[in-house]
Amino acid sequence: MEKKVDLTSKAVTEILARTTEYLQPNPASRAKLTMLNTVSKIRGQVKNPGYPQSEGLLGESMMRYGKELGDDSNFGDALLDAGESMKRLAEVKDSLDIEVKQNFIDPLQNLCDKDLKEIQHHLKKLEGRRLDFDYKKKRQGKIPDEELRQALEKFEESKEVAETSMHNLLETDIEQVSQLSALVDAQLDYHKQAVQILDELAEKLKRRVRDTSSRPKREYKPKPREPYEFGEPADQSNGGFSCNPAPKVSAASSSFRSEKPSRTPSRIFCECFRAPHPPFKLPAFPSSSLPSLFPAWMHEKTPPPPRFPPSSVPFPAA
């Protein structure tokens, strides 16, 4: 019996989660709706925001573009009809959500929060009293018999209460069957209304296709072209740019250019490197400045003093 109660608890918990996913498949929207409902309860607001149905979003998109295309477009009129039907489907889906929540989700949630939680409390209390009775039974002879008898009575009492609560839950499982039947009835009602809405939409679209097919097609008549006169070019022809010929180069200017070529950057660069440079000469240092530039031992013939004392020379002397 305890195993069946445990399985019932797991089944109810998982079915609640899956039913919510079935009604609200988008996890991001579901989390946002849960947060908004919590905020609404804190603020004391009675009306909670509804879940954004995908049919409603599709219908809004169809109606928006149908209005933009206009009445003279067959596709625009068809989008308006389809968008209106999709919004009706979203309203029916909202009714399904409300009905399933009231007749299926809430009763199962109440079963989890009250009955199953109460059974778990009784089982936990029973386990504690069983451990107490086993401990005192092992110490029989060291403790008074009255204390052992009280522990046994408490254990029997908790066992009876736990078994009674589990028995009542398993015997009244017909309530869960009725709740499951309410879920199926709500789904059946939703699908019936959805079929009716879609049948009406399909009939409208077929009628529109027949009317459009029987209507004579309009021929495209291009606008007559305006005559173009070829004459003298106007002042603002060629995009506003003047078409004056380039100025003629005189003989004097052409001869001047031929005698002295232009100095381009590359030519100037080459001329700079071809020009002769004066030889480089070291500056002459006065003799008085030599001692300040070089150490004193460099002017003498004696070797420089050792950098390390004799005891710290790394190699032995020759």
GIRAKA-V465392 format. One record per backbone hydrogen bond with DSSP energy under -0.5 kcal/mol. NH is the residue of the N-H (numbers start at 1). CO is the residue of the C=O. E is the energy in kcal/mol with one decimal. If there is no record, write none. Layout:
nh=NH co=CO e=E
nh=NH co=CO e=E
This chain:
nh=5 co=1 e=-2.0
nh=6 co=2 e=-2.1
nh=7 co=3 e=-2.3
nh=8 co=4 e=-2.5
nh=9 co=5 e=-2.2
nh=10 co=6 e=-2.1
nh=11 co=7 e=-2.6
nh=12 co=8 e=-2.4
nh=13 co=9 e=-2.1
nh=14 co=10 e=-2.2
nh=15 co=11 e=-2.5
nh=16 co=12 e=-2.0
nh=17 co=13 e=-1.6
nh=18 co=14 e=-2.5
nh=19 co=15 e=-2.4
nh=20 co=16 e=-1.9
nh=21 co=17 e=-1.8
nh=22 co=18 e=-2.0
nh=23 co=19 e=-2.2
nh=24 co=20 e=-2.5
nh=27 co=25 e=-0.7
nh=30 co=26 e=-2.2
nh=31 co=27 e=-2.4
nh=32 co=28 e=-2.3
nh=33 co=29 e=-2.6
nh=34 co=30 e=-2.1
nh=35 co=31 e=-2.1
nh=36 co=32 e=-2.5
nh=37 co=33 e=-2.5
nh=38 co=34 e=-2.0
nh=39 co=35 e=-2.4
nh=40 co=36 e=-2.5
nh=41 co=37 e=-2.1
nh=42 co=38 e=-2.0
nh=43 co=39 e=-2.4
nh=44 co=40 e=-0.9
nh=45 co=40 e=-2.5
nh=48 co=46 e=-0.5
nh=53 co=51 e=-1.0
nh=57 co=53 e=-1.8
nh=58 co=54 e=-2.3
nh=59 co=55 e=-2.4
nh=60 co=56 e=-2.3
nh=61 co=57 e=-1.9
nh=62 co=58 e=-2.3
nh=63 co=59 e=-2.4
nh=64 co=60 e=-2.1
nh=65 co=61 e=-2.0
nh=66 co=62 e=-2.0
nh=67 co=63 e=-2.0
nh=68 co=64 e=-1.6
nh=69 co=65 e=-2.0
nh=70 co=66 e=-1.3
nh=73 co=70 e=-1.0
nh=74 co=72 e=-0.5
nh=77 co=73 e=-2.0
nh=78 co=74 e=-2.3
nh=79 co=75 e=-2.2
nh=80 co=76 e=-1.8
nh=81 co=77 e=-2.1
nh=82 co=78 e=-2.6
nh=83 co=79 e=-2.8
nh=84 co=80 e=-2.1
nh=85 co=81 e=-1.9
nh=86 co=82 e=-2.4
nh=87 co=83 e=-2.0
nh=88 co=84 e=-1.7
nh=89 co=85 e=-2.1
nh=90 co=86 e=-2.0
nh=91 co=87 e=-1.8
nh=92 co=88 e=-2.2
nh=93 co=89 e=-2.3
nh=94 co=90 e=-2.0
nh=95 co=91 e=-1.9
nh=96 co=92 e=-2.0
nh=97 co=93 e=-2.2
nh=98 co=94 e=-2.3
nh=99 co=95 e=-2.5
nh=100 co=96 e=-2.7
nh=101 co=97 e=-2.2
nh=102 co=98 e=-2.2
nh=103 co=99 e=-2.5
nh=104 co=100 e=-1.9
nh=105 co=100 e=-2.3
nh=106 co=101 e=-2.5
nh=108 co=104 e=-1.7
nh=109 co=105 e=-2.7
nh=110 co=106 e=-2.4
nh=111 co=107 e=-2.0
nh=112 co=108 e=-2.1
nh=113 co=109 e=-2.5
nh=114 co=110 e=-2.0
nh=115 co=110 e=-0.6
nh=116 co=111 e=-2.7
nh=117 co=112 e=-0.6
nh=118 co=114 e=-2.4
nh=119 co=115 e=-2.2
nh=120 co=116 e=-2.2
nh=121 co=117 e=-1.8
nh=122 co=118 e=-2.2
nh=123 co=119 e=-2.5
nh=124 co=120 e=-2.1
nh=125 co=121 e=-2.3
nh=126 co=122 e=-2.4
nh=127 co=123 e=-2.2
nh=128 co=124 e=-2.0
nh=129 co=125 e=-2.1
nh=130 co=126 e=-2.0
nh=131 co=127 e=-2.1
nh=132 co=128 e=-1.8
nh=133 co=129 e=-2.3
nh=134 co=130 e=-2.5
nh=135 co=131 e=-2.1
nh=136 co=132 e=-2.1
nh=137 co=133 e=-2.1
nh=138 co=134 e=-1.8
nh=139 co=135 e=-1.1
nh=140 co=137 e=-1.3
nh=141 co=143 e=-0.7
nh=142 co=139 e=-2.3
nh=143 co=139 e=-1.0
nh=148 co=144 e=-1.3
nh=149 co=145 e=-2.4
nh=150 co=146 e=-2.2
nh=151 co=147 e=-1.8
nh=152 co=148 e=-2.0
nh=153 co=149 e=-2.2
nh=154 co=150 e=-2.3
nh=155 co=151 e=-2.0
nh=156 co=152 e=-2.4
nh=157 co=153 e=-2.3
nh=158 co=154 e=-2.4
nh=159 co=155 e=-2.2
nh=160 co=156 e=-2.1
nh=161 co=157 e=-2.1
nh=162 co=158 e=-2.4
nh=163 co=159 e=-2.3
nh=164 co=160 e=-2.1
nh=165 co=161 e=-2.2
nh=166 co=162 e=-2.2
nh=167 co=163 e=-2.3
nh=168 co=164 e=-2.4
nh=169 co=165 e=-1.8
nh=170 co=166 e=-2.2
nh=171 co=167 e=-2.2
nh=172 co=168 e=-1.4
nh=173 co=170 e=-0.8
nh=175 co=172 e=-1.7
nh=177 co=173 e=-1.4
nh=178 co=174 e=-2.1
nh=179 co=175 e=-2.0
nh=180 co=176 e=-2.1
nh=181 co=177 e=-2.1
nh=182 co=178 e=-1.9
nh=183 co=179 e=-1.6
nh=184 co=180 e=-2.0
nh=185 co=181 e=-2.4
nh=186 co=182 e=-2.1
nh=187 co=183 e=-2.1
nh=188 co=184 e=-2.6
nh=189 co=185 e=-2.4
nh=190 co=186 e=-2.2
nh=191 co=187 e=-2.5
nh=192 co=188 e=-2.1
nh=193 co=189 e=-2.2
nh=194 co=190 e=-2.4
nh=195 co=191 e=-2.5
nh=196 co=192 e=-2.1
nh=197 co=193 e=-2.4
nh=198 co=194 e=-2.5
nh=199 co=195 e=-2.3
nh=200 co=196 e=-2.0
nh=201 co=197 e=-2.1
nh=202 co=198 e=-2.6
nh=203 co=199 e=-2.2
nh=204 co=200 e=-2.1
nh=205 co=201 e=-2.4
nh=206 co=202 e=-2.3
nh=207 co=203 e=-2.3
nh=208 co=204 e=-2.2
nh=209 co=205 e=-2.2
nh=210 co=206 e=-2.3
nh=211 co=207 e=-2.5
nh=212 co=208 e=-2.3
nh=213 co=209 e=-2.2
nh=214 co=210 e=-2.1
nh=215 co=211 e=-1.0
nh=221 co=219 e=-0.6
nh=222 co=220 e=-0.6
nh=229 co=227 e=-0.5
nh=231 co=229 e=-0.7
nh=237 co=234 e=-1.2
nh=240 co=236 e=-0.6
nh=240 co=237 e=-0.6
nh=241 co=238 e=-1.2
nh=254 co=250 e=-1.9
nh=255 co=251 e=-2.5
nh=256 co=252 e=-2.4
nh=257 co=253 e=-2.0
nh=258 co=254 e=-1.7
nh=259 co=255 e=-2.1
nh=260 co=256 e=-1.8
nh=261 co=259 e=-0.6
nh=264 co=262 e=-1.0
nh=268 co=264 e=-2.4
nh=269 co=265 e=-2.0
nh=270 co=266 e=-1.9
nh=271 co=267 e=-2.3
nh=272 co=268 e=-1.9
nh=273 co=269 e=-1.3
nh=274 co=270 e=-1.5
nh=275 co=271 e=-1.3
nh=285 co=283 e=-0.6
nh=289 co=286 e=-1.3
nh=290 co=287 e=-1.0
nh=291 co=287 e=-0.5
nh=293 co=289 e=-1.1
nh=293 co=290 e=-0.7
nh=294 co=290 e=-2.3
nh=298 co=295 e=-0.9
nh=299 co=296 e=-1.1
nh=312 co=309 e=-1.6
nh=313 co=310 e=-1.0
